[in-house]
Amino acid sequence: MEKKFRILSLSDQVVSYIHSSQVLSFSSDIDLIIGCGDLPYYYLEYVLSMLDAPLFFVRGNHDKIVEYSPEGQQRIGPHGGVDLHRNVLCAGGVLLAGVDGCLRYRTGPFQYSQTDMWLHVFSLAPRLIYNRIRYGRYLDVFVTHAPSAGIHDATDLPHQGIKAFRWLIKVFKPAYHFHGHIHVYRPDEKIITIIGSTTVINTYRYRITELTLPD
């Protein structure tokens, strides 16, 4: 038996027709919403309220520690969403884990060194091993803002990939790695790469992905 999940992943750019009732026309059957960073918290809240599906998110280097609305309300994350940073969980049968941010290139939140990123990834390992014992697999979906080293990344410091993420993919073999951070400007830019048993997807703007898992 297999179970299918439709995932809406988003990052980096607000899309006007998603931030409107039009979002229902193409994604009313979404099972999971995944935010890969650099999106306003109010935007993710809107998608969550319209689709009535659980939201899981990591923060990007342009996200704010506190977001203020025009009415003066304060948000430290999208209301109703689940923060995946250094977190491992099972959502309706889907095994999720995530890490915030990118490499540090200036003063600001959600930026880390490669060493910091290794520590973030190592903090996930005990719970991934527990997943293997309980569910028979380590991880289904790895969610980050930055890309893995050598996959969809660039040479400039802010957009260099994370070595620890590439290691996690090799060792724990998630079905998918969703990331953001790398903006796509040309139709020939590669946004989907298969590494071993993992499909790596740059979710710039948005992507809809169908995930098939054993029931």
Backbone bond lengths (Angstrom), bond angles and torsions (degrees), N, CA, C in turn:
res aa  C-N    CA-C-N  psi(-1)  N-CA   C-N-CA  omega(-1)  CA-C   N-CA-C  phi
1 M - - - 1.466 - - 1.536 110.00 -
2 E 1.322 115.03 142.49 1.454 120.87 177.52 1.522 109.93 -125.81
3 K 1.309 114.57 154.28 1.457 120.59 176.89 1.518 107.85 -126.34
4 K 1.322 116.33 134.78 1.464 121.41 -177.24 1.523 110.31 -108.78
5 F 1.332 115.02 141.34 1.456 122.49 178.01 1.524 108.15 -128.81
6 R 1.321 116.65 136.37 1.465 121.11 173.20 1.524 108.11 -103.13
7 I 1.329 115.50 124.43 1.463 122.18 -174.19 1.525 109.30 -114.01
8 L 1.310 116.69 128.55 1.461 122.61 170.15 1.518 107.57 -100.89
9 S 1.327 117.31 113.57 1.464 121.64 177.73 1.525 108.90 -110.32
10 L 1.328 115.63 142.04 1.459 121.59 -174.37 1.519 109.98 -137.91
11 S 1.347 116.15 150.62 1.466 119.51 173.56 1.516 111.03 -164.96
12 D 1.302 116.17 152.05 1.466 126.88 158.30 1.532 117.79 73.00
13 Q 1.305 119.64 -30.22 1.461 119.67 -176.76 1.524 110.48 -141.61
14 V 1.330 115.67 130.55 1.459 121.17 174.42 1.524 108.61 -71.33
15 V 1.326 116.62 128.21 1.459 123.12 179.06 1.525 107.57 -105.71
16 S 1.323 116.69 121.68 1.466 120.73 -170.07 1.519 112.56 -60.56
17 Y 1.336 118.42 -40.29 1.462 117.90 -176.90 1.525 112.65 -77.90
18 I 1.348 117.31 -14.91 1.463 118.92 170.48 1.526 110.09 -80.49
19 H 1.324 115.95 -32.82 1.469 119.91 176.41 1.528 109.59 -87.12
20 S 1.330 116.24 47.37 1.462 123.36 178.64 1.520 107.77 -160.06
21 S 1.311 116.64 174.40 1.460 120.29 179.87 1.521 112.15 -64.26
22 Q 1.332 117.78 -14.31 1.464 120.35 177.97 1.521 112.66 -62.31
23 V 1.309 116.50 -20.59 1.465 118.84 -179.28 1.525 110.90 -59.77
24 L 1.315 117.80 -27.33 1.457 120.65 -179.58 1.516 112.52 -69.69
25 S 1.319 116.91 -24.49 1.463 119.96 -173.76 1.522 113.07 -71.22
26 F 1.332 117.84 -23.44 1.457 118.78 -177.90 1.514 113.52 -124.37
27 S 1.305 118.40 -5.33 1.465 118.27 -176.55 1.527 112.73 -142.01
28 S 1.336 116.76 34.72 1.458 119.40 178.96 1.528 112.29 -73.80
29 D 1.353 117.03 -15.67 1.465 120.45 -179.41 1.526 111.88 -104.78
30 I 1.330 117.40 25.56 1.463 121.76 179.54 1.525 110.15 -74.19
31 D 1.333 115.87 135.26 1.461 121.22 179.38 1.527 112.55 -95.27
32 L 1.350 117.76 -33.08 1.461 122.34 -179.28 1.520 109.00 -138.53
33 I 1.334 116.19 141.59 1.457 122.43 172.17 1.524 107.12 -111.88
34 I 1.333 116.52 130.92 1.458 121.02 -179.31 1.517 109.30 -125.84
35 G 1.326 116.63 121.23 1.459 122.72 176.04 1.515 110.33 -98.73
36 C 1.336 115.91 123.47 1.472 121.15 -177.48 1.525 113.03 -102.13
37 G 1.321 117.52 19.77 1.451 120.49 170.35 1.507 115.66 101.17
38 D 1.348 114.05 162.77 1.466 124.18 179.51 1.522 112.20 59.97
39 L 1.320 115.86 39.76 1.462 121.75 174.14 1.523 108.71 -130.45
40 P 1.332 117.65 141.98 1.466 119.29 178.00 1.526 111.10 -59.40
41 Y 1.309 115.57 143.81 1.459 119.81 179.78 1.527 110.54 -62.43
42 Y 1.349 117.35 -36.85 1.466 119.37 -178.97 1.524 111.47 -63.58
43 Y 1.328 116.71 -31.96 1.467 121.99 179.79 1.533 110.47 -66.80
44 L 1.332 115.56 -46.61 1.458 119.24 177.98 1.527 110.88 -64.69
45 E 1.316 117.40 -37.50 1.464 120.95 176.94 1.524 110.89 -61.27
46 Y 1.319 116.31 -40.97 1.457 120.42 -179.18 1.529 110.40 -62.89
47 V 1.326 116.79 -47.20 1.461 120.35 179.57 1.522 110.26 -61.20
48 L 1.319 116.87 -41.77 1.458 122.01 177.74 1.527 110.79 -59.16
49 S 1.320 117.23 -45.71 1.467 120.69 -177.30 1.524 111.82 -68.64
50 M 1.328 117.44 -34.22 1.460 120.56 -177.72 1.527 112.14 -76.87
51 L 1.317 117.44 -37.33 1.457 120.26 -174.27 1.522 113.26 -95.09
52 D 1.326 116.59 -15.84 1.465 120.55 179.09 1.533 111.27 52.85
53 A 1.325 115.16 44.13 1.464 122.13 176.21 1.527 107.56 -124.40
54 P 1.323 119.18 152.42 1.472 120.62 -179.10 1.525 111.28 -65.19
55 L 1.336 114.83 143.47 1.462 122.94 -178.98 1.520 109.85 -113.47
56 F 1.332 115.90 131.04 1.458 123.22 175.34 1.530 107.05 -127.04
57 F 1.332 117.11 139.48 1.460 118.55 -170.96 1.522 112.28 -147.45
58 V 1.331 114.46 154.96 1.462 122.84 163.60 1.523 106.83 -122.22
59 R 1.322 116.69 163.16 1.466 121.44 -179.26 1.530 109.76 -100.43
60 G 1.329 114.40 150.31 1.455 121.25 175.29 1.506 111.57 -103.40
61 N 1.325 116.48 176.25 1.459 121.43 -176.15 1.519 113.33 -69.85
62 H 1.321 118.37 -14.79 1.463 120.64 176.40 1.528 112.62 -99.65
63 D 1.308 117.25 -1.47 1.459 119.65 177.10 1.526 110.10 -71.43
64 K 1.306 114.76 154.01 1.462 120.99 -178.66 1.525 109.85 -98.29
65 I 1.322 114.83 151.01 1.459 118.71 173.54 1.521 109.21 -66.41
66 V 1.316 116.52 -42.47 1.468 122.46 176.13 1.520 108.25 -129.39
67 E 1.313 116.71 127.92 1.463 121.97 176.30 1.523 108.45 -106.22
68 Y 1.340 116.70 131.35 1.449 122.02 -179.91 1.521 109.79 -106.10
69 S 1.323 116.32 133.68 1.461 120.95 175.93 1.519 109.50 -87.06
70 P 1.353 119.07 165.49 1.470 120.75 176.37 1.527 112.75 -58.08
71 E 1.332 116.45 -24.93 1.472 119.77 179.62 1.526 112.01 -86.47
72 G 1.335 117.21 1.37 1.450 121.12 178.68 1.518 114.64 89.09
73 Q 1.319 116.94 5.39 1.457 119.16 177.21 1.525 110.27 -71.17
74 Q 1.328 115.35 148.21 1.455 121.03 -179.76 1.527 110.38 -111.08
75 R 1.322 115.48 136.76 1.460 121.06 175.64 1.531 108.48 -128.49
76 I 1.312 116.28 136.09 1.474 120.26 171.21 1.527 109.53 -106.64
77 G 1.305 115.94 7.02 1.454 124.19 177.54 1.508 107.43 174.48
78 P 1.307 118.27 168.22 1.466 120.33 178.38 1.527 110.72 -67.27
79 H 1.332 116.88 125.62 1.462 120.31 179.48 1.528 109.79 -61.01
80 G 1.315 115.46 131.45 1.451 120.75 179.70 1.515 113.76 91.86
81 G 1.339 117.65 -10.39 1.455 121.22 179.55 1.520 111.72 -89.78
82 V 1.318 116.58 159.99 1.463 122.99 179.44 1.521 108.86 -110.70
83 D 1.327 116.61 123.59 1.457 123.53 -179.42 1.536 109.18 -74.87
84 L 1.335 116.58 120.87 1.458 120.98 -177.69 1.524 113.68 -93.12
85 H 1.329 119.02 -4.93 1.464 119.75 -175.21 1.526 111.25 -59.95
86 R 1.335 116.04 122.22 1.472 122.71 -178.45 1.531 111.20 55.23
87 N 1.313 115.52 32.92 1.459 121.02 -176.22 1.526 109.09 -124.97
88 V 1.336 115.61 144.84 1.465 122.35 175.04 1.521 106.76 -130.02
89 L 1.323 116.81 129.91 1.459 119.29 -178.29 1.516 110.89 -153.59
90 C 1.320 114.77 166.39 1.455 122.35 176.49 1.519 107.58 -113.07
91 A 1.332 116.49 121.15 1.462 122.07 -178.03 1.524 109.16 -116.20
92 G 1.325 116.44 97.60 1.449 120.49 178.94 1.504 114.24 61.72
93 G 1.322 116.59 25.11 1.451 121.24 -179.22 1.510 114.53 105.05
94 V 1.349 117.98 -8.06 1.460 122.61 178.63 1.527 108.67 -98.36
95 L 1.315 117.16 125.32 1.464 122.35 179.79 1.530 108.79 -88.47
96 L 1.334 116.07 119.86 1.461 122.90 -174.85 1.514 110.98 -120.62
97 A 1.338 116.30 149.50 1.466 122.72 170.82 1.521 107.26 -152.86
98 G 1.342 116.52 156.65 1.459 117.85 -177.24 1.509 114.18 -155.76
99 V 1.347 114.16 164.37 1.466 122.69 176.68 1.528 108.27 -143.94
100 D 1.335 116.25 133.28 1.468 123.32 178.33 1.525 112.51 -71.83
101 G 1.343 114.95 166.10 1.445 124.21 154.16 1.520 118.74 73.73
102 C 1.346 113.45 -171.10 1.458 123.30 -179.18 1.528 108.93 -140.04
103 L 1.328 116.81 -174.67 1.466 120.32 177.07 1.520 110.92 -67.83
104 R 1.335 115.21 144.10 1.463 119.52 -178.37 1.530 110.23 -71.77
105 Y 1.338 114.82 126.34 1.467 121.17 178.42 1.522 112.12 -132.11
106 R 1.328 117.48 -5.24 1.457 122.49 176.34 1.517 107.23 -163.58
107 T 1.322 116.43 178.50 1.459 120.02 176.12 1.524 109.07 -76.44
108 G 1.293 116.45 130.59 1.452 120.12 179.93 1.518 111.02 162.12
109 P 1.337 117.03 165.91 1.463 120.21 -178.21 1.520 112.56 -77.21
110 F 1.330 115.21 163.21 1.459 124.08 172.44 1.529 112.41 59.56
111 Q 1.342 115.04 38.83 1.461 122.05 174.27 1.528 107.87 -130.53
112 Y 1.324 115.97 140.29 1.454 120.52 -170.34 1.524 110.54 -142.85
113 S 1.310 116.17 161.67 1.463 121.48 170.55 1.525 108.93 -82.82
114 Q 1.342 115.70 168.97 1.466 118.32 174.50 1.532 110.44 -60.34
115 T 1.334 116.91 -36.87 1.470 119.98 177.99 1.518 111.21 -62.78
116 D 1.341 116.68 -43.75 1.467 120.04 176.49 1.524 111.05 -56.99
117 M 1.332 115.64 -42.97 1.465 119.56 -178.97 1.531 111.38 -64.50
118 W 1.340 116.90 -37.94 1.466 119.05 174.95 1.531 110.72 -59.85
119 L 1.316 116.51 -41.50 1.469 120.07 179.45 1.523 111.19 -65.01
120 H 1.336 116.86 -40.19 1.465 120.11 176.78 1.531 110.45 -59.68
121 V 1.328 115.30 -46.96 1.469 119.60 -177.63 1.522 111.10 -66.73
122 F 1.327 117.51 -43.63 1.466 120.17 179.62 1.530 111.18 -61.22
123 S 1.340 117.13 -30.59 1.467 119.66 179.28 1.528 111.65 -66.36
124 L 1.328 117.14 -21.82 1.465 120.97 179.14 1.528 112.14 -81.87
125 A 1.335 116.80 -25.32 1.466 121.54 -168.16 1.529 114.51 -55.75
126 P 1.352 120.48 -46.96 1.474 118.04 -177.96 1.524 112.91 -58.76
127 R 1.332 116.77 -38.62 1.464 119.10 -178.93 1.533 111.57 -75.63
128 L 1.332 117.09 -28.28 1.460 119.25 174.76 1.525 110.48 -68.20
129 I 1.311 116.49 -38.96 1.468 120.29 176.61 1.534 110.11 -64.93
130 Y 1.326 116.48 -39.19 1.470 120.33 175.38 1.529 110.59 -60.43
131 N 1.345 117.35 -41.17 1.468 120.59 177.05 1.526 111.05 -56.86
132 R 1.326 115.39 -42.95 1.470 120.13 -179.30 1.518 111.03 -59.97
133 I 1.332 115.67 -41.50 1.464 120.25 179.98 1.525 110.90 -68.33
134 R 1.327 116.60 -42.50 1.473 120.08 -174.28 1.522 113.09 -83.07
135 Y 1.351 116.75 -42.80 1.463 120.10 -171.47 1.531 113.38 -108.09
136 G 1.335 117.39 -10.52 1.448 119.97 -179.55 1.511 113.90 86.94
137 R 1.327 118.29 4.03 1.468 122.86 176.78 1.523 107.60 -152.66
138 Y 1.335 115.26 155.12 1.468 119.84 -176.19 1.519 112.64 -78.47
139 L 1.326 116.06 -46.64 1.466 119.63 -166.28 1.517 109.26 -163.31
140 D 1.332 115.86 140.35 1.468 120.89 175.81 1.525 112.06 -99.35
141 V 1.328 116.68 -45.60 1.466 120.48 -175.22 1.528 109.49 -134.33
142 F 1.328 115.92 120.44 1.459 122.89 174.64 1.525 107.06 -101.39
143 V 1.328 116.82 127.01 1.465 122.33 -173.70 1.525 109.29 -118.36
144 T 1.325 116.99 123.78 1.465 121.44 177.75 1.523 109.20 -141.09
145 H 1.322 115.44 167.65 1.470 119.20 170.10 1.526 109.66 -87.95
146 A 1.307 117.16 -53.39 1.465 121.65 -179.11 1.527 110.75 -76.70
147 P 1.328 116.87 156.57 1.463 120.18 176.01 1.521 111.62 -82.10
148 S 1.325 115.77 171.62 1.462 121.85 172.83 1.528 109.96 -78.18
149 A 1.303 116.25 156.59 1.465 121.13 176.53 1.527 110.09 -59.27
150 G 1.318 115.49 126.45 1.448 120.78 175.89 1.514 115.80 81.65
151 I 1.331 117.55 3.32 1.462 120.88 179.74 1.531 108.50 -127.23
152 H 1.287 117.74 108.28 1.471 124.92 177.76 1.525 113.03 64.88
153 D 1.322 119.40 9.78 1.459 120.26 -176.01 1.526 110.49 -91.08
154 A 1.338 116.23 -177.47 1.461 122.50 -179.20 1.523 109.08 -131.70
155 T 1.327 116.41 176.84 1.462 120.29 -175.19 1.528 113.13 -88.37
156 D 1.345 118.44 -23.42 1.457 119.47 -179.84 1.527 109.62 -71.95
157 L 1.329 116.35 148.84 1.459 121.97 -172.32 1.531 113.20 -52.70
158 P 1.346 120.09 -48.53 1.471 118.04 -176.72 1.518 113.89 -59.47
159 H 1.340 116.94 -27.83 1.464 120.20 -173.04 1.522 113.54 -111.77
160 Q 1.329 116.64 12.00 1.460 118.77 173.25 1.523 109.78 -68.08
161 G 1.342 115.27 146.16 1.449 120.04 -179.28 1.522 112.81 -76.90
162 I 1.317 115.12 166.56 1.460 122.28 -174.22 1.522 109.58 -100.92
163 K 1.332 114.96 122.11 1.467 120.30 -176.96 1.525 111.78 -63.88
164 A 1.320 117.03 -37.70 1.464 120.18 -178.57 1.522 111.83 -65.38
165 F 1.325 117.14 -31.90 1.469 119.71 178.68 1.529 110.55 -66.92
166 R 1.340 115.59 -39.84 1.468 119.24 179.05 1.530 109.74 -64.10
167 W 1.320 117.01 -38.98 1.466 121.37 177.03 1.522 110.55 -63.00
168 L 1.332 117.31 -44.76 1.465 120.41 -179.42 1.529 110.68 -60.17
169 I 1.327 116.89 -42.05 1.466 120.85 178.88 1.525 110.34 -60.85
170 K 1.325 116.40 -42.72 1.462 120.43 -178.32 1.525 111.89 -66.56
171 V 1.335 116.53 -41.77 1.467 120.80 -172.58 1.529 111.99 -84.58
172 F 1.333 117.32 -44.46 1.467 120.23 -171.31 1.521 113.91 -102.38
173 K 1.320 117.96 -9.90 1.461 123.99 167.16 1.537 114.08 51.58
174 P 1.331 117.85 56.74 1.472 118.03 173.87 1.528 110.59 -64.03
175 A 1.313 116.36 152.73 1.465 119.46 176.65 1.525 110.72 -65.20
176 Y 1.343 115.61 -37.95 1.465 120.89 -178.99 1.517 110.62 -136.49
177 H 1.324 115.13 147.19 1.458 123.02 165.87 1.523 107.02 -122.59
178 F 1.327 116.13 111.96 1.462 121.63 175.46 1.523 108.81 -97.40
179 H 1.334 116.95 130.46 1.464 120.93 174.99 1.517 109.39 -138.43
180 G 1.327 115.75 169.41 1.455 122.58 174.07 1.517 109.52 -125.00
181 H 1.353 115.97 -137.01 1.459 123.98 169.77 1.525 114.92 75.47
182 I 1.322 118.51 -34.78 1.463 121.82 -177.95 1.525 108.64 -97.34
183 H 1.318 116.08 107.01 1.458 120.27 -178.63 1.530 109.87 -73.38
184 V 1.305 115.27 144.80 1.467 121.75 -176.45 1.523 108.31 -111.20
185 Y 1.329 115.99 119.97 1.462 121.04 -176.57 1.527 112.95 -116.29
186 R 1.332 117.79 -15.44 1.462 120.69 -177.15 1.532 110.13 -123.54
187 P 1.315 117.94 144.37 1.471 119.54 -178.70 1.520 113.96 -66.29
188 D 1.342 117.40 -18.29 1.462 119.51 -178.31 1.530 112.71 -93.65
189 E 1.341 118.13 1.79 1.456 119.69 177.94 1.525 110.41 -69.16
190 K 1.305 115.99 137.86 1.459 121.09 -177.51 1.521 110.10 -79.60
191 I 1.320 116.63 124.61 1.461 120.81 -179.74 1.525 112.40 -120.27
192 I 1.323 117.59 -7.39 1.460 121.56 177.28 1.530 108.46 -130.46
193 T 1.327 116.15 124.99 1.461 122.06 -179.89 1.517 108.57 -136.12
194 I 1.330 116.63 136.63 1.459 121.35 177.60 1.526 108.61 -103.47
195 I 1.331 115.26 122.19 1.466 122.86 178.02 1.521 107.07 -120.04
196 G 1.338 116.52 107.47 1.457 119.35 -175.93 1.513 110.17 61.85
197 S 1.329 116.98 -121.66 1.465 121.58 178.98 1.522 112.77 -98.96
198 T 1.340 117.21 10.27 1.464 121.86 -176.78 1.522 110.99 -109.15
199 T 1.317 116.33 130.91 1.458 122.33 172.38 1.528 108.45 -96.94
200 V 1.322 115.95 117.73 1.467 121.69 -178.96 1.528 108.12 -98.09
201 I 1.340 116.56 126.59 1.456 121.77 -175.62 1.517 110.23 -125.52
202 N 1.324 116.42 124.19 1.462 121.95 169.43 1.519 107.16 -81.06
203 T 1.336 117.23 114.50 1.454 121.51 -172.90 1.524 112.82 -92.64
204 Y 1.321 117.82 21.14 1.468 120.84 -178.76 1.530 110.45 -45.07
205 R 1.321 116.62 130.09 1.469 125.05 -171.22 1.524 109.35 69.92
206 Y 1.333 118.68 -84.92 1.458 119.74 176.27 1.524 109.67 -165.74
207 R 1.331 114.66 157.25 1.458 122.13 174.50 1.521 107.98 -143.98
208 I 1.317 117.33 147.52 1.459 122.65 171.14 1.530 106.95 -113.91
209 T 1.319 116.09 125.43 1.460 122.33 -174.35 1.524 108.91 -129.75
210 E 1.324 116.31 139.00 1.460 120.51 175.43 1.515 108.94 -101.92
211 L 1.314 115.46 124.22 1.450 123.28 -179.22 1.523 108.69 -108.51
212 T 1.324 117.13 127.53 1.464 122.29 178.14 1.517 108.89 -111.96
213 L 1.339 115.46 126.62 1.466 121.62 -177.81 1.509 110.08 -131.05
214 P 1.331 117.79 156.38 1.457 119.80 172.03 1.521 110.53 -64.51
215 D 1.310 116.72 139.95 1.477 120.09 -177.89 1.518 109.01 -75.11
